[in-house]
Amino acid sequence: MQVLGFDWGYVFVMLFNLLLLGGWLVLSILALFQLRNRELPETTRAIWVLILLVPILGALAFWITQPGKRFPGEGKDRK
């Protein structure tokens, strides 16, 4: 492929970049749909939308922290 002006290394780098972009878009869109179903105040929801605009790290932060999700035993009085 050297005749066409690019080599295999260039092709692999471009495929990797497309994979990263696609992964970010999929994670962000899924996170936005999940965010819509969570019980959060509007201000918190707006901040999460802004955080999700940060490529890859925003979507990963959403999935790691799971905002608005209740865990077993949360909110009950502990004696």
C-alpha positions in Angstrom: 0.0 0.0 0.0 3.0 2.3 0.0 2.2 3.1 -3.6 -1.0 4.9 -2.5 0.9 7.1 -0.1 0.2 5.4 3.3 1.3 2.3 5.0 -0.3 -0.3 7.3 0.7 1.6 10.5 -1.3 4.6 9.3 -4.3 2.4 8.6 -4.2 0.8 12.1 -3.9 4.2 13.8 -6.9 5.5 11.9 -8.9 2.3 12.8 -8.0 2.7 16.4 -9.1 6.4 16.4 -12.4 5.4 14.8 -12.9 2.7 17.4 -12.2 5.2 20.2 -14.7 7.7 18.7 -17.3 5.0 18.3 -16.8 3.7 21.8 -17.1 7.2 23.3 -20.3 7.9 21.3 -21.9 4.6 22.4 -20.9 5.0 26.0 -22.1 8.6 26.1 -25.5 7.8 24.5 -26.1 4.9 26.8 -25.2 7.0 29.8 -27.5 9.8 28.7 -30.4 7.3 28.4 -29.6 6.0 31.9 -29.3 9.5 33.3 -32.8 10.2 32.1 -34.2 7.3 34.2 -32.3 8.2 37.4 -33.9 10.2 40.2 -31.6 13.2 40.4 -32.2 17.0 40.9 -32.2 19.0 37.7 -28.9 20.8 38.6 -27.1 17.5 39.2 -28.5 16.1 36.0 -27.3 19.2 34.0 -23.8 18.8 35.5 -23.6 15.2 34.5 -24.6 16.1 30.9 -21.6 18.5 30.9 -19.3 15.9 32.3 -20.5 13.4 29.7 -19.2 15.7 27.0 -15.6 15.0 28.1 -14.4 12.3 25.7 -14.3 8.8 27.2 -13.5 10.0 30.8 -16.9 11.5 31.3 -18.7 8.4 30.2 -16.4 6.1 32.3 -16.9 8.4 35.3 -20.7 8.0 35.0 -20.6 4.2 34.8 -18.1 3.9 37.7 -20.0 6.3 40.1 -23.5 5.3 39.1 -25.2 8.6 40.3 -28.7 8.4 41.7 -28.6 4.6 42.1 -29.7 3.3 45.4 -27.8 0.5 47.1 -29.3 -2.1 49.4 -29.7 -0.7 52.9 -29.3 2.9 51.8 -31.7 5.4 53.4 -32.9 3.1 56.2 -32.3 3.8 59.8 -29.5 1.8 61.1 -29.7 0.6 64.7 
